[in-house]
Amino acid sequence: MKKDKLIGLGVLASLLSAIGFILLFFSVNFGTSLAEKWLAKQGGADTSIYLIVIEGFTNNFLAAGSILFGIGLATILFAIYKIFNINE
């Protein structure tokens, strides 16, 4: 790979990591927001069901954020390693 392509890969990986970081740390806000929309669409629900829905949406954002953050960090490390070991 050429150095400019590796830098582009690093930028893309940084973007993935940033999105993953945001999803991780704001998962409760996003999950609660989606659960409130679900509750309004349902017209009402039992409290225990509503709490399960909040937990489900929050866990979805946690999983997605963890995956994106992990892939982004691994790709950044790979790109940095390849940039330092390029022979030009």
PDB file of N, CA, C and O in Angstrom:
ATOM      1  N   MET A   1       0.838  -1.185   0.000  1.00  0.00           N
ATOM      2  CA  MET A   1       0.000   0.000   0.000  1.00  0.00           C
ATOM      3  C   MET A   1       0.872   1.234   0.000  1.00  0.00           C
ATOM      4  O   MET A   1       1.987   1.241   0.522  1.00  0.00           O
ATOM      5  N   LYS A   2       0.334   2.271  -0.598  1.00  0.00           N
ATOM      6  CA  LYS A   2       1.050   3.531  -0.595  1.00  0.00           C
ATOM      7  C   LYS A   2       0.703   4.326   0.654  1.00  0.00           C
ATOM      8  O   LYS A   2      -0.321   4.113   1.304  1.00  0.00           O
ATOM      9  N   LYS A   3       1.607   5.255   0.958  1.00  0.00           N
ATOM     10  CA  LYS A   3       1.458   6.015   2.190  1.00  0.00           C
ATOM     11  C   LYS A   3       0.181   6.846   2.204  1.00  0.00           C
ATOM     12  O   LYS A   3      -0.453   6.972   3.251  1.00  0.00           O
ATOM     13  N   ASP A   4      -0.212   7.419   1.063  1.00  0.00           N
ATOM     14  CA  ASP A   4      -1.420   8.260   1.041  1.00  0.00           C
ATOM     15  C   ASP A   4      -2.689   7.424   1.267  1.00  0.00           C
ATOM     16  O   ASP A   4      -3.644   7.893   1.888  1.00  0.00           O
ATOM     17  N   LYS A   5      -2.691   6.196   0.763  1.00  0.00           N
ATOM     18  CA  LYS A   5      -3.839   5.325   1.009  1.00  0.00           C
ATOM     19  C   LYS A   5      -3.909   4.904   2.472  1.00  0.00           C
ATOM     20  O   LYS A   5      -4.995   4.789   3.039  1.00  0.00           O
ATOM     21  N   LEU A   6      -2.754   4.676   3.077  1.00  0.00           N
ATOM     22  CA  LEU A   6      -2.725   4.323   4.489  1.00  0.00           C
ATOM     23  C   LEU A   6      -3.190   5.486   5.362  1.00  0.00           C
ATOM     24  O   LEU A   6      -3.852   5.271   6.378  1.00  0.00           O
ATOM     25  N   ILE A   7      -2.852   6.698   4.980  1.00  0.00           N
ATOM     26  CA  ILE A   7      -3.318   7.862   5.728  1.00  0.00           C
ATOM     27  C   ILE A   7      -4.834   7.990   5.594  1.00  0.00           C
ATOM     28  O   ILE A   7      -5.517   8.304   6.568  1.00  0.00           O
ATOM     29  N   GLY A   8      -5.361   7.750   4.400  1.00  0.00           N
ATOM     30  CA  GLY A   8      -6.812   7.759   4.201  1.00  0.00           C
ATOM     31  C   GLY A   8      -7.501   6.689   5.036  1.00  0.00           C
ATOM     32  O   GLY A   8      -8.577   6.915   5.590  1.00  0.00           O
ATOM     33  N   LEU A   9      -6.866   5.514   5.122  1.00  0.00           N
ATOM     34  CA  LEU A   9      -7.398   4.445   5.956  1.00  0.00           C
ATOM     35  C   LEU A   9      -7.398   4.855   7.426  1.00  0.00           C
ATOM     36  O   LEU A   9      -8.336   4.543   8.160  1.00  0.00           O
ATOM     37  N   GLY A  10      -6.362   5.546   7.850  1.00  0.00           N
ATOM     38  CA  GLY A  10      -6.292   6.036   9.229  1.00  0.00           C
ATOM     39  C   GLY A  10      -7.377   7.060   9.532  1.00  0.00           C
ATOM     40  O   GLY A  10      -7.948   7.066  10.623  1.00  0.00           O
ATOM     41  N   VAL A  11      -7.656   7.919   8.572  1.00  0.00           N
ATOM     42  CA  VAL A  11      -8.720   8.918   8.752  1.00  0.00           C
ATOM     43  C   VAL A  11     -10.079   8.236   8.851  1.00  0.00           C
ATOM     44  O   VAL A  11     -10.893   8.589   9.704  1.00  0.00           O
ATOM     45  N   LEU A  12     -10.326   7.264   7.983  1.00  0.00           N
ATOM     46  CA  LEU A  12     -11.581   6.522   8.028  1.00  0.00           C
ATOM     47  C   LEU A  12     -11.719   5.762   9.348  1.00  0.00           C
ATOM     48  O   LEU A  12     -12.801   5.718   9.934  1.00  0.00           O
ATOM     49  N   ALA A  13     -10.633   5.172   9.806  1.00  0.00           N
ATOM     50  CA  ALA A  13     -10.653   4.447  11.068  1.00  0.00           C
ATOM     51  C   ALA A  13     -10.890   5.398  12.242  1.00  0.00           C
ATOM     52  O   ALA A  13     -11.579   5.043  13.199  1.00  0.00           O
ATOM     53  N   SER A  14     -10.331   6.587  12.172  1.00  0.00           N
ATOM     54  CA  SER A  14     -10.562   7.580  13.213  1.00  0.00           C
ATOM     55  C   SER A  14     -12.026   7.986  13.267  1.00  0.00           C
ATOM     56  O   SER A  14     -12.584   8.175  14.347  1.00  0.00           O
ATOM     57  N   LEU A  15     -12.644   8.118  12.105  1.00  0.00           N
ATOM     58  CA  LEU A  15     -14.062   8.442  12.046  1.00  0.00           C
ATOM     59  C   LEU A  15     -14.902   7.322  12.655  1.00  0.00           C
ATOM     60  O   LEU A  15     -15.839   7.581  13.410  1.00  0.00           O
ATOM     61  N   LEU A  16     -14.562   6.070  12.322  1.00  0.00           N
ATOM     62  CA  LEU A  16     -15.262   4.925  12.917  1.00  0.00           C
ATOM     63  C   LEU A  16     -15.104   4.899  14.433  1.00  0.00           C
ATOM     64  O   LEU A  16     -16.066   4.644  15.158  1.00  0.00           O
ATOM     65  N   SER A  17     -13.909   5.160  14.902  1.00  0.00           N
ATOM     66  CA  SER A  17     -13.666   5.175  16.344  1.00  0.00           C
ATOM     67  C   SER A  17     -14.453   6.277  17.027  1.00  0.00           C
ATOM     68  O   SER A  17     -15.002   6.072  18.110  1.00  0.00           O
ATOM     69  N   ALA A  18     -14.512   7.443  16.404  1.00  0.00           N
ATOM     70  CA  ALA A  18     -15.259   8.558  16.990  1.00  0.00           C
ATOM     71  C   ALA A  18     -16.751   8.235  17.073  1.00  0.00           C
ATOM     72  O   ALA A  18     -17.393   8.516  18.085  1.00  0.00           O
ATOM     73  N   ILE A  19     -17.298   7.649  16.018  1.00  0.00           N
ATOM     74  CA  ILE A  19     -18.709   7.264  16.032  1.00  0.00           C
ATOM     75  C   ILE A  19     -18.959   6.204  17.107  1.00  0.00           C
ATOM     76  O   ILE A  19     -19.951   6.274  17.833  1.00  0.00           O
ATOM     77  N   GLY A  20     -18.066   5.230  17.207  1.00  0.00           N
ATOM     78  CA  GLY A  20     -18.188   4.205  18.237  1.00  0.00           C
ATOM     79  C   GLY A  20     -18.110   4.783  19.637  1.00  0.00           C
ATOM     80  O   GLY A  20     -18.863   4.378  20.523  1.00  0.00           O
ATOM     81  N   PHE A  21     -17.206   5.727  19.841  1.00  0.00           N
ATOM     82  CA  PHE A  21     -17.059   6.383  21.139  1.00  0.00           C
ATOM     83  C   PHE A  21     -18.333   7.129  21.519  1.00  0.00           C
ATOM     84  O   PHE A  21     -18.784   7.060  22.662  1.00  0.00           O
ATOM     85  N   ILE A  22     -18.902   7.836  20.562  1.00  0.00           N
ATOM     86  CA  ILE A  22     -20.148   8.571  20.811  1.00  0.00           C
ATOM     87  C   ILE A  22     -21.281   7.601  21.142  1.00  0.00           C
ATOM     88  O   ILE A  22     -22.050   7.839  22.074  1.00  0.00           O
ATOM     89  N   LEU A  23     -21.388   6.517  20.387  1.00  0.00           N
ATOM     90  CA  LEU A  23     -22.430   5.535  20.662  1.00  0.00           C
ATOM     91  C   LEU A  23     -22.255   4.897  22.035  1.00  0.00           C
ATOM     92  O   LEU A  23     -23.239   4.635  22.726  1.00  0.00           O
ATOM     93  N   LEU A  24     -21.016   4.646  22.434  1.00  0.00           N
ATOM     94  CA  LEU A  24     -20.759   4.050  23.743  1.00  0.00           C
ATOM     95  C   LEU A  24     -21.188   4.957  24.886  1.00  0.00           C
ATOM     96  O   LEU A  24     -21.889   4.521  25.798  1.00  0.00           O
ATOM     97  N   PHE A  25     -20.777   6.194  24.842  1.00  0.00           N
ATOM     98  CA  PHE A  25     -20.982   7.068  25.984  1.00  0.00           C
ATOM     99  C   PHE A  25     -22.328   7.780  25.994  1.00  0.00           C
ATOM    100  O   PHE A  25     -22.712   8.343  27.019  1.00  0.00           O
ATOM    101  N   PHE A  26     -23.046   7.770  24.887  1.00  0.00           N
ATOM    102  CA  PHE A  26     -24.382   8.361  24.860  1.00  0.00           C
ATOM    103  C   PHE A  26     -25.450   7.313  24.609  1.00  0.00           C
ATOM    104  O   PHE A  26     -26.557   7.647  24.188  1.00  0.00           O
ATOM    105  N   SER A  27     -25.134   6.049  24.861  1.00  0.00           N
ATOM    106  CA  SER A  27     -26.081   4.968  24.593  1.00  0.00           C
ATOM    107  C   SER A  27     -27.336   5.082  25.449  1.00  0.00           C
ATOM    108  O   SER A  27     -28.427   4.743  24.992  1.00  0.00           O
ATOM    109  N   VAL A  28     -27.197   5.551  26.673  1.00  0.00           N
ATOM    110  CA  VAL A  28     -28.362   5.697  27.542  1.00  0.00           C
ATOM    111  C   VAL A  28     -29.301   6.771  26.992  1.00  0.00           C
ATOM    112  O   VAL A  28     -30.518   6.588  26.972  1.00  0.00           O
ATOM    113  N   ASN A  29     -28.735   7.880  26.550  1.00  0.00           N
ATOM    114  CA  ASN A  29     -29.570   8.946  25.977  1.00  0.00           C
ATOM    115  C   ASN A  29     -30.273   8.470  24.714  1.00  0.00           C
ATOM    116  O   ASN A  29     -31.469   8.703  24.541  1.00  0.00           O
ATOM    117  N   PHE A  30     -29.539   7.810  23.837  1.00  0.00           N
ATOM    118  CA  PHE A  30     -30.128   7.323  22.592  1.00  0.00           C
ATOM    119  C   PHE A  30     -31.177   6.248  22.866  1.00  0.00           C
ATOM    120  O   PHE A  30     -32.243   6.246  22.251  1.00  0.00           O
ATOM    121  N   GLY A  31     -30.876   5.337  23.785  1.00  0.00           N
ATOM    122  CA  GLY A  31     -31.802   4.263  24.117  1.00  0.00           C
ATOM    123  C   GLY A  31     -33.087   4.788  24.737  1.00  0.00           C
ATOM    124  O   GLY A  31     -34.179   4.329  24.402  1.00  0.00           O
ATOM    125  N   THR A  32     -32.954   5.745  25.635  1.00  0.00           N
ATOM    126  CA  THR A  32     -34.134   6.336  26.269  1.00  0.00           C
ATOM    127  C   THR A  32     -34.976   7.091  25.256  1.00  0.00           C
ATOM    128  O   THR A  32     -36.205   7.023  25.291  1.00  0.00           O
ATOM    129  N   SER A  33     -34.323   7.805  24.359  1.00  0.00           N
ATOM    130  CA  SER A  33     -35.045   8.540  23.330  1.00  0.00           C
ATOM    131  C   SER A  33     -35.853   7.606  22.430  1.00  0.00           C
ATOM    132  O   SER A  33     -37.018   7.873  22.137  1.00  0.00           O
ATOM    133  N   LEU A  34     -35.233   6.519  21.997  1.00  0.00           N
ATOM    134  CA  LEU A  34     -35.950   5.561  21.153  1.00  0.00           C
ATOM    135  C   LEU A  34     -37.070   4.863  21.919  1.00  0.00           C
ATOM    136  O   LEU A  34     -38.124   4.574  21.353  1.00  0.00           O
ATOM    137  N   ALA A  35     -36.844   4.592  23.205  1.00  0.00           N
ATOM    138  CA  ALA A  35     -37.883   3.955  24.014  1.00  0.00           C
ATOM    139  C   ALA A  35     -39.067   4.896  24.219  1.00  0.00           C
ATOM    140  O   ALA A  35     -40.214   4.451  24.244  1.00  0.00           O
ATOM    141  N   GLU A  36     -38.797   6.191  24.365  1.00  0.00           N
ATOM    142  CA  GLU A  36     -39.889   7.154  24.492  1.00  0.00           C
ATOM    143  C   GLU A  36     -40.708   7.228  23.206  1.00  0.00           C
ATOM    144  O   GLU A  36     -41.933   7.341  23.249  1.00  0.00           O
ATOM    145  N   LYS A  37     -40.030   7.166  22.069  1.00  0.00           N
ATOM    146  CA  LYS A  37     -40.754   7.137  20.784  1.00  0.00           C
ATOM    147  C   LYS A  37     -41.586   5.865  20.665  1.00  0.00           C
ATOM    148  O   LYS A  37     -42.711   5.895  20.166  1.00  0.00           O
ATOM    149  N   TRP A  38     -41.021   4.739  21.130  1.00  0.00           N
ATOM    150  CA  TRP A  38     -41.759   3.476  21.112  1.00  0.00           C
ATOM    151  C   TRP A  38     -42.994   3.566  21.987  1.00  0.00           C
ATOM    152  O   TRP A  38     -44.068   3.104  21.602  1.00  0.00           O
ATOM    153  N   LEU A  39     -42.846   4.164  23.173  1.00  0.00           N
ATOM    154  CA  LEU A  39     -43.959   4.294  24.105  1.00  0.00           C
ATOM    155  C   LEU A  39     -45.057   5.185  23.531  1.00  0.00           C
ATOM    156  O   LEU A  39     -46.242   4.880  23.670  1.00  0.00           O
ATOM    157  N   ALA A  40     -44.668   6.280  22.890  1.00  0.00           N
ATOM    158  CA  ALA A  40     -45.659   7.162  22.278  1.00  0.00           C
ATOM    159  C   ALA A  40     -46.386   6.445  21.142  1.00  0.00           C
ATOM    160  O   ALA A  40     -47.591   6.626  20.965  1.00  0.00           O
ATOM    161  N   LYS A  41     -45.669   5.641  20.381  1.00  0.00           N
ATOM    162  CA  LYS A  41     -46.273   4.887  19.282  1.00  0.00           C
ATOM    163  C   LYS A  41     -47.236   3.826  19.805  1.00  0.00           C
ATOM    164  O   LYS A  41     -48.269   3.564  19.189  1.00  0.00           O
ATOM    165  N   GLN A  42     -46.897   3.210  20.951  1.00  0.00           N
ATOM    166  CA  GLN A  42     -47.747   2.191  21.562  1.00  0.00           C
ATOM    167  C   GLN A  42     -48.981   2.812  22.216  1.00  0.00           C
ATOM    168  O   GLN A  42     -50.021   2.163  22.326  1.00  0.00           O
ATOM    169  N   GLY A  43     -48.866   4.051  22.644  1.00  0.00           N
ATOM    170  CA  GLY A  43     -49.969   4.707  23.333  1.00  0.00           C
ATOM    171  C   GLY A  43     -49.970   4.427  24.825  1.00  0.00           C
ATOM    172  O   GLY A  43     -50.909   4.811  25.523  1.00  0.00           O
ATOM    173  N   GLY A  44     -48.963   3.784  25.313  1.00  0.00           N
ATOM    174  CA  GLY A  44     -48.842   3.467  26.732  1.00  0.00           C
ATOM    175  C   GLY A  44     -48.434   2.020  26.902  1.00  0.00           C
ATOM    176  O   GLY A  44     -48.704   1.180  26.044  1.00  0.00           O
ATOM    177  N   ALA A  45     -47.784   1.738  28.014  1.00  0.00           N
ATOM    178  CA  ALA A  45     -47.345   0.377  28.302  1.00  0.00           C
ATOM    179  C   ALA A  45     -47.071   0.261  29.792  1.00  0.00           C
ATOM    180  O   ALA A  45     -46.963   1.265  30.495  1.00  0.00           O
ATOM    181  N   ASP A  46     -46.961  -0.957  30.259  1.00  0.00           N
ATOM    182  CA  ASP A  46     -46.618  -1.221  31.644  1.00  0.00           C
ATOM    183  C   ASP A  46     -45.189  -0.751  31.910  1.00  0.00           C
ATOM    184  O   ASP A  46     -44.345  -0.778  31.015  1.00  0.00           O
ATOM    185  N   THR A  47     -44.926  -0.323  33.134  1.00  0.00           N
ATOM    186  CA  THR A  47     -43.607   0.206  33.485  1.00  0.00           C
ATOM    187  C   THR A  47     -42.506  -0.828  33.293  1.00  0.00           C
ATOM    188  O   THR A  47     -41.423  -0.498  32.811  1.00  0.00           O
ATOM    189  N   SER A  48     -42.770  -2.058  33.659  1.00  0.00           N
ATOM    190  CA  SER A  48     -41.739  -3.085  33.537  1.00  0.00           C
ATOM    191  C   SER A  48     -41.390  -3.340  32.064  1.00  0.00           C
ATOM    192  O   SER A  48     -40.226  -3.561  31.731  1.00  0.00           O
ATOM    193  N   ILE A  49     -42.373  -3.311  31.206  1.00  0.00           N
ATOM    194  CA  ILE A  49     -42.112  -3.496  29.770  1.00  0.00           C
ATOM    195  C   ILE A  49     -41.321  -2.307  29.227  1.00  0.00           C
ATOM    196  O   ILE A  49     -40.396  -2.479  28.432  1.00  0.00           O
ATOM    197  N   TYR A  50     -41.687  -1.114  29.657  1.00  0.00           N
ATOM    198  CA  TYR A  50     -40.973   0.094  29.222  1.00  0.00           C
ATOM    199  C   TYR A  50     -39.508   0.041  29.646  1.00  0.00           C
ATOM    200  O   TYR A  50     -38.629   0.406  28.865  1.00  0.00           O
ATOM    201  N   LEU A  51     -39.232  -0.403  30.858  1.00  0.00           N
ATOM    202  CA  LEU A  51     -37.850  -0.511  31.326  1.00  0.00           C
ATOM    203  C   LEU A  51     -37.069  -1.557  30.537  1.00  0.00           C
ATOM    204  O   LEU A  51     -35.880  -1.376  30.271  1.00  0.00           O
ATOM    205  N   ILE A  52     -37.729  -2.645  30.163  1.00  0.00           N
ATOM    206  CA  ILE A  52     -37.076  -3.664  29.333  1.00  0.00           C
ATOM    207  C   ILE A  52     -36.749  -3.103  27.957  1.00  0.00           C
ATOM    208  O   ILE A  52     -35.690  -3.393  27.400  1.00  0.00           O
ATOM    209  N   VAL A  53     -37.657  -2.299  27.408  1.00  0.00           N
ATOM    210  CA  VAL A  53     -37.414  -1.684  26.099  1.00  0.00           C
ATOM    211  C   VAL A  53     -36.242  -0.713  26.181  1.00  0.00           C
ATOM    212  O   VAL A  53     -35.395  -0.686  25.288  1.00  0.00           O
ATOM    213  N   ILE A  54     -36.185   0.087  27.249  1.00  0.00           N
ATOM    214  CA  ILE A  54     -35.057   1.007  27.431  1.00  0.00           C
ATOM    215  C   ILE A  54     -33.744   0.222  27.490  1.00  0.00           C
ATOM    216  O   ILE A  54     -32.765   0.578  26.835  1.00  0.00           O
ATOM    217  N   GLU A  55     -33.742  -0.839  28.279  1.00  0.00           N
ATOM    218  CA  GLU A  55     -32.525  -1.652  28.414  1.00  0.00           C
ATOM    219  C   GLU A  55     -32.120  -2.284  27.086  1.00  0.00           C
ATOM    220  O   GLU A  55     -30.933  -2.358  26.767  1.00  0.00           O
ATOM    221  N   GLY A  56     -33.094  -2.735  26.321  1.00  0.00           N
ATOM    222  CA  GLY A  56     -32.807  -3.337  25.019  1.00  0.00           C
ATOM    223  C   GLY A  56     -32.194  -2.348  24.042  1.00  0.00           C
ATOM    224  O   GLY A  56     -31.196  -2.647  23.387  1.00  0.00           O
ATOM    225  N   PHE A  57     -32.803  -1.159  23.947  1.00  0.00           N
ATOM    226  CA  PHE A  57     -32.257  -0.148  23.049  1.00  0.00           C
ATOM    227  C   PHE A  57     -30.868   0.301  23.499  1.00  0.00           C
ATOM    228  O   PHE A  57     -29.977   0.495  22.672  1.00  0.00           O
ATOM    229  N   THR A  58     -30.686   0.465  24.801  1.00  0.00           N
ATOM    230  CA  THR A  58     -29.379   0.870  25.319  1.00  0.00           C
ATOM    231  C   THR A  58     -28.324  -0.184  25.019  1.00  0.00           C
ATOM    232  O   THR A  58     -27.209   0.153  24.620  1.00  0.00           O
ATOM    233  N   ASN A  59     -28.660  -1.447  25.204  1.00  0.00           N
ATOM    234  CA  ASN A  59     -27.712  -2.521  24.905  1.00  0.00           C
ATOM    235  C   ASN A  59     -27.375  -2.585  23.420  1.00  0.00           C
ATOM    236  O   ASN A  59     -26.243  -2.902  23.057  1.00  0.00           O
ATOM    237  N   ASN A  60     -28.349  -2.287  22.555  1.00  0.00           N
ATOM    238  CA  ASN A  60     -28.072  -2.250  21.116  1.00  0.00           C
ATOM    239  C   ASN A  60     -27.028  -1.190  20.787  1.00  0.00           C
ATOM    240  O   ASN A  60     -26.104  -1.439  20.012  1.00  0.00           O
ATOM    241  N   PHE A  61     -27.178  -0.008  21.377  1.00  0.00           N
ATOM    242  CA  PHE A  61     -26.205   1.055  21.123  1.00  0.00           C
ATOM    243  C   PHE A  61     -24.849   0.728  21.734  1.00  0.00           C
ATOM    244  O   PHE A  61     -23.815   1.058  21.152  1.00  0.00           O
ATOM    245  N   LEU A  62     -24.836   0.088  22.889  1.00  0.00           N
ATOM    246  CA  LEU A  62     -23.565  -0.330  23.494  1.00  0.00           C
ATOM    247  C   LEU A  62     -22.835  -1.336  22.609  1.00  0.00           C
ATOM    248  O   LEU A  62     -21.624  -1.233  22.416  1.00  0.00           O
ATOM    249  N   ALA A  63     -23.563  -2.297  22.079  1.00  0.00           N
ATOM    250  CA  ALA A  63     -22.941  -3.312  21.220  1.00  0.00           C
ATOM    251  C   ALA A  63     -22.405  -2.689  19.934  1.00  0.00           C
ATOM    252  O   ALA A  63     -21.272  -2.953  19.534  1.00  0.00           O
ATOM    253  N   ALA A  64     -23.225  -1.862  19.292  1.00  0.00           N
ATOM    254  CA  ALA A  64     -22.789  -1.221  18.042  1.00  0.00           C
ATOM    255  C   ALA A  64     -21.596  -0.308  18.287  1.00  0.00           C
ATOM    256  O   ALA A  64     -20.650  -0.304  17.499  1.00  0.00           O
ATOM    257  N   GLY A  65     -21.629   0.460  19.362  1.00  0.00           N
ATOM    258  CA  GLY A  65     -20.514   1.347  19.685  1.00  0.00           C
ATOM    259  C   GLY A  65     -19.240   0.595  19.988  1.00  0.00           C
ATOM    260  O   GLY A  65     -18.156   1.009  19.576  1.00  0.00           O
ATOM    261  N   SER A  66     -19.360  -0.511  20.707  1.00  0.00           N
ATOM    262  CA  SER A  66     -18.178  -1.314  21.028  1.00  0.00           C
ATOM    263  C   SER A  66     -17.543  -1.901  19.779  1.00  0.00           C
ATOM    264  O   SER A  66     -16.321  -1.903  19.632  1.00  0.00           O
ATOM    265  N   ILE A  67     -18.378  -2.394  18.889  1.00  0.00           N
ATOM    266  CA  ILE A  67     -17.865  -2.985  17.650  1.00  0.00           C
ATOM    267  C   ILE A  67     -17.175  -1.931  16.795  1.00  0.00           C
ATOM    268  O   ILE A  67     -16.061  -2.151  16.320  1.00  0.00           O
ATOM    269  N   LEU A  68     -17.825  -0.790  16.597  1.00  0.00           N
ATOM    270  CA  LEU A  68     -17.224   0.263  15.772  1.00  0.00           C
ATOM    271  C   LEU A  68     -15.951   0.802  16.401  1.00  0.00           C
ATOM    272  O   LEU A  68     -14.964   1.032  15.702  1.00  0.00           O
ATOM    273  N   PHE A  69     -15.959   1.007  17.709  1.00  0.00           N
ATOM    274  CA  PHE A  69     -14.776   1.524  18.389  1.00  0.00           C
ATOM    275  C   PHE A  69     -13.617   0.535  18.301  1.00  0.00           C
ATOM    276  O   PHE A  69     -12.479   0.936  18.055  1.00  0.00           O
ATOM    277  N   GLY A  70     -13.896  -0.747  18.499  1.00  0.00           N
ATOM    278  CA  GLY A  70     -12.846  -1.764  18.414  1.00  0.00           C
ATOM    279  C   GLY A  70     -12.265  -1.897  17.024  1.00  0.00           C
ATOM    280  O   GLY A  70     -11.047  -1.973  16.860  1.00  0.00           O
ATOM    281  N   ILE A  71     -13.131  -1.926  16.021  1.00  0.00           N
ATOM    282  CA  ILE A  71     -12.654  -2.015  14.636  1.00  0.00           C
ATOM    283  C   ILE A  71     -11.839  -0.778  14.274  1.00  0.00           C
ATOM    284  O   ILE A  71     -10.801  -0.883  13.621  1.00  0.00           O
ATOM    285  N   GLY A  72     -12.309   0.389  14.700  1.00  0.00           N
ATOM    286  CA  GLY A  72     -11.586   1.623  14.413  1.00  0.00           C
ATOM    287  C   GLY A  72     -10.206   1.648  15.042  1.00  0.00           C
ATOM    288  O   GLY A  72      -9.229   2.016  14.389  1.00  0.00           O
ATOM    289  N   LEU A  73     -10.120   1.259  16.300  1.00  0.00           N
ATOM    290  CA  LEU A  73      -8.814   1.249  16.967  1.00  0.00           C
ATOM    291  C   LEU A  73      -7.860   0.232  16.344  1.00  0.00           C
ATOM    292  O   LEU A  73      -6.677   0.520  16.163  1.00  0.00           O
ATOM    293  N   ALA A  74      -8.368  -0.948  16.017  1.00  0.00           N
ATOM    294  CA  ALA A  74      -7.520  -1.962  15.386  1.00  0.00           C
ATOM    295  C   ALA A  74      -7.020  -1.484  14.028  1.00  0.00           C
ATOM    296  O   ALA A  74      -5.864  -1.716  13.672  1.00  0.00           O
ATOM    297  N   THR A  75      -7.875  -0.824  13.280  1.00  0.00           N
ATOM    298  CA  THR A  75      -7.473  -0.322  11.961  1.00  0.00           C
ATOM    299  C   THR A  75      -6.473   0.816  12.086  1.00  0.00           C
ATOM    300  O   THR A  75      -5.539   0.913  11.290  1.00  0.00           O
ATOM    301  N   ILE A  76      -6.660   1.672  13.074  1.00  0.00           N
ATOM    302  CA  ILE A  76      -5.687   2.753  13.299  1.00  0.00           C
ATOM    303  C   ILE A  76      -4.320   2.174  13.626  1.00  0.00           C
ATOM    304  O   ILE A  76      -3.308   2.614  13.081  1.00  0.00           O
ATOM    305  N   LEU A  77      -4.286   1.190  14.513  1.00  0.00           N
ATOM    306  CA  LEU A  77      -3.003   0.566  14.863  1.00  0.00           C
ATOM    307  C   LEU A  77      -2.352  -0.102  13.658  1.00  0.00           C
ATOM    308  O   LEU A  77      -1.138  -0.007  13.473  1.00  0.00           O
ATOM    309  N   PHE A  78      -3.157  -0.777  12.835  1.00  0.00           N
ATOM    310  CA  PHE A  78      -2.631  -1.399  11.623  1.00  0.00           C
ATOM    311  C   PHE A  78      -2.051  -0.354  10.672  1.00  0.00           C
ATOM    312  O   PHE A  78      -0.962  -0.534  10.127  1.00  0.00           O
ATOM    313  N   ALA A  79      -2.794   0.747  10.478  1.00  0.00           N
ATOM    314  CA  ALA A  79      -2.332   1.795   9.560  1.00  0.00           C
ATOM    315  C   ALA A  79      -1.046   2.436  10.070  1.00  0.00           C
ATOM    316  O   ALA A  79      -0.131   2.690   9.287  1.00  0.00           O
ATOM    317  N   ILE A  80      -0.967   2.695  11.356  1.00  0.00           N
ATOM    318  CA  ILE A  80       0.254   3.289  11.919  1.00  0.00           C
ATOM    319  C   ILE A  80       1.437   2.337  11.765  1.00  0.00           C
ATOM    320  O   ILE A  80       2.538   2.756  11.408  1.00  0.00           O
ATOM    321  N   TYR A  81       1.205   1.069  12.033  1.00  0.00           N
ATOM    322  CA  TYR A  81       2.264   0.072  11.887  1.00  0.00           C
ATOM    323  C   TYR A  81       2.760   0.023  10.439  1.00  0.00           C
ATOM    324  O   TYR A  81       3.966  -0.006  10.194  1.00  0.00           O
ATOM    325  N   LYS A  82       1.833   0.014   9.488  1.00  0.00           N
ATOM    326  CA  LYS A  82       2.230  -0.068   8.077  1.00  0.00           C
ATOM    327  C   LYS A  82       2.923   1.217   7.617  1.00  0.00           C
ATOM    328  O   LYS A  82       3.844   1.158   6.802  1.00  0.00           O
ATOM    329  N   ILE A  83       2.499   2.362   8.118  1.00  0.00           N
ATOM    330  CA  ILE A  83       3.128   3.629   7.728  1.00  0.00           C
ATOM    331  C   ILE A  83       4.580   3.646   8.212  1.00  0.00           C
ATOM    332  O   ILE A  83       5.469   4.069   7.472  1.00  0.00           O
ATOM    333  N   PHE A  84       4.829   3.196   9.432  1.00  0.00           N
ATOM    334  CA  PHE A  84       6.187   3.201   9.962  1.00  0.00           C
ATOM    335  C   PHE A  84       7.087   2.160   9.290  1.00  0.00           C
ATOM    336  O   PHE A  84       8.307   2.321   9.272  1.00  0.00           O
ATOM    337  N   ASN A  85       6.508   1.110   8.746  1.00  0.00           N
ATOM    338  CA  ASN A  85       7.293   0.052   8.124  1.00  0.00           C
ATOM    339  C   ASN A  85       7.324   0.130   6.610  1.00  0.00           C
ATOM    340  O   ASN A  85       7.740  -0.826   5.956  1.00  0.00           O
ATOM    341  N   ILE A  86       6.893   1.244   6.035  1.00  0.00           N
ATOM    342  CA  ILE A  86       6.872   1.376   4.573  1.00  0.00           C
ATOM    343  C   ILE A  86       8.290   1.691   4.099  1.00  0.00           C
ATOM    344  O   ILE A  86       8.999   2.477   4.728  1.00  0.00           O
ATOM    345  N   ASN A  87       8.687   1.098   3.026  1.00  0.00           N
ATOM    346  CA  ASN A  87      10.024   1.322   2.470  1.00  0.00           C
ATOM    347  C   ASN A  87       9.892   2.140   1.195  1.00  0.00           C
ATOM    348  O   ASN A  87       9.523   1.621   0.141  1.00  0.00           O
ATOM    349  N   GLU A  88      10.198   3.419   1.308  1.00  0.00           N
ATOM    350  CA  GLU A  88      10.162   4.274   0.115  1.00  0.00           C
ATOM    351  C   GLU A  88      11.473   4.995  -0.042  1.00  0.00           C
ATOM    352  O   GLU A  88      11.645   5.765  -0.987  1.00  0.00           O
TER     353      GLU A  88
END
